[in-house]
């Protein structure tokens, strides 16, 4: 049987995460260098966090966007020299995407450019509390990520 209080608590939890996501994305994007958008930075960051190479389709699935949207983002990154999109040596149709050295440098510069915002935030919230919450949020992300692939 459904519990309305539990449903409301879970809804409020995800609503807060959504609002935090919007607000933090706006702040983060303001500090990005060289006309870099948050979606472009996120792709560069994915290459550091997850894998050094991917197909456009894999990236689209990872970011839960259409293939066309990812292709558009990759074209913009490629035009700036931040990623390289090349034909797959094993397949005539597939493409392989890798981040360039310049892409890695721009990603690092982006993180440094938002450092003042991060320091300001850290002054308001204890690092111990943030670490504890990060662990809890990682559990939620892992659960949602696993569930996403079960539904596919």
C-alpha positions in Angstrom: 0.0 0.0 0.0 1.3 3.4 -0.9 2.3 5.8 1.8 1.5 9.4 0.9 4.0 10.7 3.5 6.8 8.6 2.0 5.8 9.6 -1.5 5.9 13.3 -0.6 9.3 12.9 1.1 10.8 11.2 -1.9 9.3 13.8 -4.3 10.6 16.6 -2.1 14.1 15.0 -2.1 14.2 14.8 -5.9 12.7 18.2 -6.3 15.5 19.7 -4.1 18.1 17.8 -6.2 16.6 19.2 -9.4 16.6 22.8 -8.1 20.2 22.4 -6.8 21.1 21.1 -10.3 19.6 24.1 -12.0 21.1 26.6 -9.7 24.6 25.1 -9.6 24.6 24.6 -13.4 23.8 28.3 -13.9 26.6 29.4 -11.5 29.1 26.9 -12.9 28.4 27.9 -16.5 29.0 31.6 -15.7 32.6 30.7 -14.8 33.4 28.5 -17.8 36.1 29.8 -20.1 36.3 30.2 -23.9 32.6 30.2 -24.6 32.4 26.6 -23.3 28.8 25.5 -22.4 28.0 23.2 -19.5 27.0 20.4 -21.8 30.4 20.7 -23.6 32.3 20.8 -20.3 30.3 17.7 -19.2 31.5 15.8 -22.2 35.1 16.7 -21.6 34.7 15.8 -18.0 33.2 12.4 -18.9 36.4 11.5 -20.8 38.4 12.1 -17.6 36.0 10.4 -15.3 34.8 7.4 -17.3 36.8 6.5 -20.4 39.3 7.9 -22.9 37.4 6.9 -26.0 33.7 6.5 -26.9 31.3 6.4 -29.8 28.8 9.2 -30.2 26.1 6.8 -29.4 27.7 5.7 -26.1 28.0 9.4 -25.1 24.4 10.1 -26.1 23.2 7.2 -23.9 25.5 8.3 -21.0 24.0 11.8 -21.1 20.5 10.7 -22.0 20.2 12.9 -25.0 19.4 12.1 -28.6 22.1 11.1 -31.1 21.5 14.4 -32.9 22.0 16.5 -29.8 25.2 14.7 -29.0 26.5 15.0 -32.6 25.8 18.8 -32.4 27.8 19.0 -29.1 30.6 17.0 -30.5 30.8 19.1 -33.7 31.1 22.2 -31.5 33.8 20.6 -29.4 35.6 19.4 -32.5 35.5 22.9 -34.1 37.3 24.2 -31.0 39.9 21.5 -31.2 38.8 19.9 -27.9 37.8 16.5 -29.2 38.8 14.4 -32.2 36.1 12.5 -34.1 37.5 9.8 -36.4 36.2 6.8 -38.3 36.3 3.6 -36.4 39.1 1.4 -37.9 36.9 -1.7 -37.4 33.7 -0.3 -38.9 33.0 1.9 -41.8 30.0 3.6 -40.2 31.0 4.1 -36.6 33.0 7.0 -35.2 35.4 7.2 -32.3 35.6 10.2 -30.1 38.6 11.1 -28.0 39.5 14.2 -26.1 42.5 16.2 -27.3 45.3 17.6 -25.1 43.7 21.0 -25.7 40.4 19.6 -24.5 42.0 18.3 -21.3 43.7 21.7 -20.8 40.4 23.6 -21.3 38.6 21.2 -18.9 41.3 21.8 -16.2 41.1 25.6 -16.9 37.3 25.4 -16.5 37.7 23.8 -13.1 40.2 26.4 -12.0 38.0 29.2 -13.3 35.1 28.1 -11.0 37.4 27.6 -8.0 36.4 30.9 -6.4 32.7 29.8 -6.5 33.8 26.4 -5.0 35.7 28.1 -2.2 32.8 30.5 -1.4 30.5 27.4 -1.2 33.0 25.6 1.1 33.0 28.6 3.5 29.3 28.1 4.0 29.2 24.3 4.3 31.6 22.0 6.2 33.8 19.7 4.1 32.9 16.8 6.4 29.2 17.3 5.8 29.8 17.7 2.0 31.8 14.4 1.9 29.1 12.6 3.9 26.4 13.9 1.5 28.5 13.1 -1.5 28.7 9.5 -0.5 24.9 9.4 0.0 24.3 11.1 -3.3 26.7 8.7 -5.1 24.5 5.8 -3.8 21.4 7.4 -5.2 23.2 8.0 -8.6 24.4 4.4 -8.7 20.9 3.1 -8.0 19.3 5.3 -10.7 22.1 4.5 -13.2 21.6 0.8 -12.7 17.8 1.1 -12.9 18.2 3.1 -16.2 20.0 0.2 -17.8 17.5 -2.4 -16.5 14.7 -0.5 -18.2 16.5 -0.4 -21.6 
